Amino acid sequence: MALFRKRTAGKPGEWYYCLKHQKVEEGPECPAKDRFGPYPGRDEAAHAMELARERDLQWENDPRWHDASARDRGED
Protein backbone atom coordinates (compact mmCIF):
# COMPACT_ATOMS: atom_id res chain seq x y z
CA MET A 1 0.00 0.00 0.00
CA ALA A 2 1.40 3.37 -1.01
CA LEU A 3 1.86 6.03 1.63
CA PHE A 4 0.98 8.82 -0.75
CA ARG A 5 -1.59 8.67 -3.48
CA LYS A 6 -1.29 10.76 -6.57
CA ARG A 7 -4.27 13.04 -6.89
CA THR A 8 -5.52 12.56 -10.42
CA ALA A 9 -8.78 14.49 -10.33
CA GLY A 10 -9.17 18.08 -9.28
CA LYS A 11 -11.97 19.61 -7.33
CA PRO A 12 -14.79 21.16 -9.33
CA GLY A 13 -14.18 24.87 -9.61
CA GLU A 14 -10.38 24.66 -9.35
CA TRP A 15 -8.83 26.15 -12.47
CA TYR A 16 -5.19 26.01 -13.51
CA TYR A 17 -3.04 27.24 -16.37
CA CYS A 18 -0.74 24.53 -17.75
CA LEU A 19 2.62 25.99 -18.76
CA LYS A 20 3.61 22.91 -20.73
CA HIS A 21 0.47 22.70 -22.88
CA GLN A 22 -0.37 26.44 -22.66
CA LYS A 23 -4.01 25.79 -21.86
CA VAL A 24 -6.55 26.22 -19.09
CA GLU A 25 -7.64 23.08 -17.29
CA GLU A 26 -10.19 22.36 -14.59
CA GLY A 27 -8.57 20.42 -11.82
CA PRO A 28 -4.89 19.55 -11.92
CA GLU A 29 -4.38 17.47 -15.04
CA CYS A 30 -0.63 18.14 -15.22
CA PRO A 31 2.09 18.01 -12.52
CA ALA A 32 2.40 20.99 -10.16
CA LYS A 33 5.76 21.97 -11.69
CA ASP A 34 3.99 22.67 -14.99
CA ARG A 35 1.09 24.81 -13.83
CA PHE A 36 -0.06 28.05 -12.20
CA GLY A 37 -3.07 28.05 -9.91
CA PRO A 38 -5.55 27.31 -8.59
CA TYR A 39 -7.63 30.24 -9.77
CA PRO A 40 -11.26 30.89 -8.80
CA GLY A 41 -12.49 30.78 -12.38
CA ARG A 42 -11.65 29.85 -15.95
CA ASP A 43 -11.23 33.49 -16.96
CA GLU A 44 -8.62 34.18 -14.29
CA ALA A 45 -6.67 31.06 -15.25
CA ALA A 46 -6.75 32.12 -18.91
CA HIS A 47 -4.97 35.35 -17.94
CA ALA A 48 -2.36 33.68 -15.74
CA MET A 49 0.60 34.63 -17.95
CA GLU A 50 -0.48 38.28 -18.13
CA LEU A 51 -0.83 38.38 -14.35
CA ALA A 52 2.63 36.82 -13.94
CA ARG A 53 4.17 39.44 -16.28
CA GLU A 54 2.49 42.27 -14.35
CA ARG A 55 3.74 40.91 -11.03
CA ASP A 56 7.26 40.49 -12.40
CA LEU A 57 7.32 44.15 -13.45
CA GLN A 58 6.03 45.25 -10.06
CA TRP A 59 8.73 43.25 -8.27
CA GLU A 60 11.49 44.46 -10.60
CA ASN A 61 10.52 48.08 -9.91
CA ASP A 62 10.02 47.67 -6.16
CA PRO A 63 12.96 49.33 -4.36
CA ARG A 64 12.49 47.04 -1.35
CA TRP A 65 13.72 44.09 -3.48
CA HIS A 66 16.95 45.72 -4.65
CA ASP A 67 20.14 45.76 -2.62
CA ALA A 68 21.39 49.36 -2.61
CA SER A 69 24.91 48.32 -1.60
CA ALA A 70 25.20 45.97 -4.61
CA ARG A 71 24.00 48.76 -6.90
CA ASP A 72 26.61 51.13 -5.42
CA ARG A 73 29.37 48.57 -6.14
CA GLY A 74 28.24 48.25 -9.76
CA GLU A 75 26.99 44.67 -9.35
CA ASP A 76 23.44 45.44 -10.43
SEKOLPA-371785 format. One record per atom (N, C-alpha, C): residue number from 1; atom name; x, y, z. Coordinates in Angstrom, 1 decimal. Layout:
// residues N
ATOM pos site      x      y      z
ATOM NUM   CA      X      Y      Z
...
This chain:
// residues 76
ATOM pos site      x      y      z
ATOM   1    N    0.8   -1.2    0.0
ATOM   1   CA    0.0    0.0    0.0
ATOM   1    C    0.9    1.2    0.0
ATOM   2    N    0.6    2.2   -0.9
ATOM   2   CA    1.4    3.4   -1.0
ATOM   2    C    1.1    4.3    0.1
ATOM   3    N    2.1    5.0    0.6
ATOM   3   CA    1.9    6.0    1.6
ATOM   3    C    1.2    7.3    1.1
ATOM   4    N    1.5    7.6   -0.1
ATOM   4   CA    1.0    8.8   -0.7
ATOM   4    C    0.3    8.4   -2.0
ATOM   5    N   -0.9    8.9   -2.2
ATOM   5   CA   -1.6    8.7   -3.5
ATOM   5    C   -1.5    9.9   -4.4
ATOM   6    N   -1.3    9.7   -5.6
ATOM   6   CA   -1.3   10.8   -6.6
ATOM   6    C   -2.7   11.2   -6.8
ATOM   7    N   -2.9   12.5   -6.7
ATOM   7   CA   -4.3   13.0   -6.9
ATOM   7    C   -4.5   13.2   -8.4
ATOM   8    N   -5.3   12.5   -9.0
ATOM   8   CA   -5.5   12.6  -10.4
ATOM   8    C   -6.7   13.5  -10.8
ATOM   9    N   -7.6   13.7  -10.0
ATOM   9   CA   -8.8   14.5  -10.3
ATOM   9    C   -8.8   15.7   -9.4
ATOM  10    N   -9.1   16.8  -10.1
ATOM  10   CA   -9.2   18.1   -9.3
ATOM  10    C  -10.6   18.3   -8.7
ATOM  11    N  -10.7   19.3   -7.9
ATOM  11   CA  -12.0   19.6   -7.3
ATOM  11    C  -12.7   20.5   -8.4
ATOM  12    N  -14.0   20.3   -8.4
ATOM  12   CA  -14.8   21.2   -9.3
ATOM  12    C  -14.6   22.6   -8.9
ATOM  13    N  -14.4   23.5   -9.9
ATOM  13   CA  -14.2   24.9   -9.6
ATOM  13    C  -12.7   25.3   -9.4
ATOM  14    N  -11.8   24.3   -9.4
ATOM  14   CA  -10.4   24.7   -9.4
ATOM  14    C   -9.9   24.8  -10.8
ATOM  15    N   -9.3   25.9  -11.1
ATOM  15   CA   -8.8   26.1  -12.5
ATOM  15    C   -7.3   26.4  -12.4
ATOM  16    N   -6.6   25.9  -13.4
ATOM  16   CA   -5.2   26.0  -13.5
ATOM  16    C   -4.8   26.4  -14.9
ATOM  17    N   -3.6   27.0  -15.1
ATOM  17   CA   -3.0   27.2  -16.4
ATOM  17    C   -1.8   26.3  -16.5
ATOM  18    N   -1.8   25.5  -17.5
ATOM  18   CA   -0.7   24.5  -17.7
ATOM  18    C    0.3   25.2  -18.6
ATOM  19    N    1.5   25.3  -18.1
ATOM  19   CA    2.6   26.0  -18.8
ATOM  19    C    3.1   25.1  -19.9
ATOM  20    N    3.1   23.8  -19.7
ATOM  20   CA    3.6   22.9  -20.7
ATOM  20    C    2.7   22.9  -22.0
ATOM  21    N    1.4   22.8  -21.8
ATOM  21   CA    0.5   22.7  -22.9
ATOM  21    C   -0.1   24.0  -23.3
ATOM  22    N    0.1   25.1  -22.4
ATOM  22   CA   -0.4   26.4  -22.7
ATOM  22    C   -1.9   26.4  -22.8
ATOM  23    N   -2.5   25.8  -21.8
ATOM  23   CA   -4.0   25.8  -21.9
ATOM  23    C   -4.6   25.8  -20.4
ATOM  24    N   -5.8   26.2  -20.4
ATOM  24   CA   -6.5   26.2  -19.1
ATOM  24    C   -7.1   24.8  -18.9
ATOM  25    N   -7.1   24.4  -17.6
ATOM  25   CA   -7.6   23.1  -17.3
ATOM  25    C   -8.4   23.2  -15.9
ATOM  26    N   -9.5   22.4  -15.8
ATOM  26   CA  -10.2   22.4  -14.6
ATOM  26    C   -9.7   21.2  -13.8
ATOM  27    N   -9.2   21.5  -12.6
ATOM  27   CA   -8.6   20.4  -11.8
ATOM  27    C   -7.2   20.2  -12.3
ATOM  28    N   -6.3   19.7  -11.5
ATOM  28   CA   -4.9   19.6  -11.9
ATOM  28    C   -4.7   18.3  -12.8
ATOM  29    N   -4.6   18.6  -14.1
ATOM  29   CA   -4.4   17.5  -15.0
ATOM  29    C   -2.9   17.2  -15.2
ATOM  30    N   -2.1   18.3  -15.0
ATOM  30   CA   -0.6   18.1  -15.2
ATOM  30    C    0.1   18.3  -13.9
ATOM  31    N    1.3   17.9  -13.8
ATOM  31   CA    2.1   18.0  -12.5
ATOM  31    C    2.2   19.5  -12.1
ATOM  32    N    2.3   19.7  -10.8
ATOM  32   CA    2.4   21.0  -10.2
ATOM  32    C    3.5   21.8  -10.8
ATOM  33    N    4.6   21.2  -11.1
ATOM  33   CA    5.8   22.0  -11.7
ATOM  33    C    5.4   22.6  -13.0
ATOM  34    N    4.4   22.2  -13.7
ATOM  34   CA    4.0   22.7  -15.0
ATOM  34    C    2.8   23.6  -15.0
ATOM  35    N    2.3   24.1  -13.8
ATOM  35   CA    1.1   24.8  -13.8
ATOM  35    C    1.1   26.0  -12.8
ATOM  36    N    0.2   27.0  -13.1
ATOM  36   CA   -0.1   28.0  -12.2
ATOM  36    C   -1.5   27.8  -11.7
ATOM  37    N   -1.7   28.2  -10.4
ATOM  37   CA   -3.1   28.1   -9.9
ATOM  37    C   -3.1   27.4   -8.5
ATOM  38    N   -4.2   27.2   -8.0
ATOM  38   CA   -5.5   27.3   -8.6
ATOM  38    C   -6.1   28.7   -8.6
ATOM  39    N   -6.9   29.0   -9.6
ATOM  39   CA   -7.6   30.2   -9.8
ATOM  39    C   -9.1   30.0   -9.5
ATOM  40    N   -9.8   31.1   -9.1
ATOM  40   CA  -11.3   30.9   -8.8
ATOM  40    C  -12.1   30.6  -10.0
ATOM  41    N  -11.7   31.0  -11.2
ATOM  41   CA  -12.5   30.8  -12.4
ATOM  41    C  -11.7   30.6  -13.6
ATOM  42    N  -12.3   30.1  -14.7
ATOM  42   CA  -11.6   29.9  -16.0
ATOM  42    C  -11.0   31.1  -16.5
ATOM  43    N  -11.7   32.2  -16.4
ATOM  43   CA  -11.2   33.5  -17.0
ATOM  43    C   -9.9   33.9  -16.3
ATOM  44    N   -9.8   33.8  -15.0
ATOM  44   CA   -8.6   34.2  -14.3
ATOM  44    C   -7.5   33.3  -14.7
ATOM  45    N   -7.7   32.0  -14.8
ATOM  45   CA   -6.7   31.1  -15.3
ATOM  45    C   -6.2   31.4  -16.7
ATOM  46    N   -7.1   31.8  -17.5
ATOM  46   CA   -6.8   32.1  -18.9
ATOM  46    C   -5.8   33.3  -19.0
ATOM  47    N   -5.8   34.2  -18.0
ATOM  47   CA   -5.0   35.4  -17.9
ATOM  47    C   -3.8   35.2  -17.0
ATOM  48    N   -3.4   34.0  -16.7
ATOM  48   CA   -2.4   33.7  -15.7
ATOM  48    C   -1.0   34.3  -16.2
ATOM  49    N   -0.7   34.1  -17.5
ATOM  49   CA    0.6   34.6  -18.0
ATOM  49    C    0.7   36.2  -17.9
ATOM  50    N   -0.4   36.8  -18.2
ATOM  50   CA   -0.5   38.3  -18.1
ATOM  50    C   -0.3   38.7  -16.7
ATOM  51    N   -1.0   38.1  -15.8
ATOM  51   CA   -0.8   38.4  -14.4
ATOM  51    C    0.6   38.2  -13.9
ATOM  52    N    1.2   37.1  -14.3
ATOM  52   CA    2.6   36.8  -13.9
ATOM  52    C    3.6   37.9  -14.5
ATOM  53    N    3.4   38.4  -15.7
ATOM  53   CA    4.2   39.4  -16.3
ATOM  53    C    4.0   40.7  -15.5
ATOM  54    N    2.8   41.1  -15.1
ATOM  54   CA    2.5   42.3  -14.4
ATOM  54    C    3.2   42.2  -13.0
ATOM  55    N    3.1   41.1  -12.3
ATOM  55   CA    3.7   40.9  -11.0
ATOM  55    C    5.3   41.0  -11.1
ATOM  56    N    5.8   40.4  -12.2
ATOM  56   CA    7.3   40.5  -12.4
ATOM  56    C    7.7   41.9  -12.5
ATOM  57    N    7.0   42.7  -13.3
ATOM  57   CA    7.3   44.1  -13.5
ATOM  57    C    7.2   44.9  -12.1
ATOM  58    N    6.2   44.6  -11.4
ATOM  58   CA    6.0   45.2  -10.1
ATOM  58    C    7.2   44.9   -9.1
ATOM  59    N    7.6   43.7   -9.1
ATOM  59   CA    8.7   43.2   -8.3
ATOM  59    C   10.0   43.8   -8.8
ATOM  60    N   10.3   43.9  -10.1
ATOM  60   CA   11.5   44.5  -10.6
ATOM  60    C   11.6   45.9  -10.3
ATOM  61    N   10.5   46.6  -10.2
ATOM  61   CA   10.5   48.1   -9.9
ATOM  61    C   10.3   48.4   -8.4
ATOM  62    N   10.2   47.4   -7.6
ATOM  62   CA   10.0   47.7   -6.2
ATOM  62    C   11.4   47.9   -5.5
ATOM  63    N   11.6   49.1   -5.0
ATOM  63   CA   13.0   49.3   -4.4
ATOM  63    C   13.3   48.5   -3.1
ATOM  64    N   12.2   47.9   -2.5
ATOM  64   CA   12.5   47.0   -1.4
ATOM  64    C   13.2   45.7   -1.8
ATOM  65    N   13.1   45.4   -3.0
ATOM  65   CA   13.7   44.1   -3.5
ATOM  65    C   15.1   44.3   -4.1
ATOM  66    N   15.6   45.5   -4.1
ATOM  66   CA   17.0   45.7   -4.6
ATOM  66    C   17.9   46.1   -3.5
ATOM  67    N   19.1   45.5   -3.6
ATOM  67   CA   20.1   45.8   -2.6
ATOM  67    C   20.9   47.0   -3.0
ATOM  68    N   20.7   48.1   -2.3
ATOM  68   CA   21.4   49.4   -2.6
ATOM  68    C   22.9   49.2   -2.6
ATOM  69    N   23.5   48.5   -1.7
ATOM  69   CA   24.9   48.3   -1.6
ATOM  69    C   25.5   47.6   -2.8
ATOM  70    N   24.8   46.6   -3.4
ATOM  70   CA   25.2   46.0   -4.6
ATOM  70    C   25.2   46.9   -5.8
ATOM  71    N   24.1   47.8   -5.8
ATOM  71   CA   24.0   48.8   -6.9
ATOM  71    C   25.2   49.8   -6.8
ATOM  72    N   25.5   50.2   -5.6
ATOM  72   CA   26.6   51.1   -5.4
ATOM  72    C   27.9   50.5   -5.9
ATOM  73    N   28.1   49.2   -5.7
ATOM  73   CA   29.4   48.6   -6.1
ATOM  73    C   29.4   48.3   -7.6
ATOM  74    N   28.3   48.5   -8.3
ATOM  74   CA   28.2   48.2   -9.8
ATOM  74    C   27.9   46.8  -10.1
ATOM  75    N   27.3   46.1   -9.1
ATOM  75   CA   27.0   44.7   -9.3
ATOM  75    C   25.6   44.5   -9.9
ATOM  76    N   24.8   45.5  -10.0
ATOM  76   CA   23.4   45.4  -10.4
ATOM  76    C   23.3   45.4  -11.9
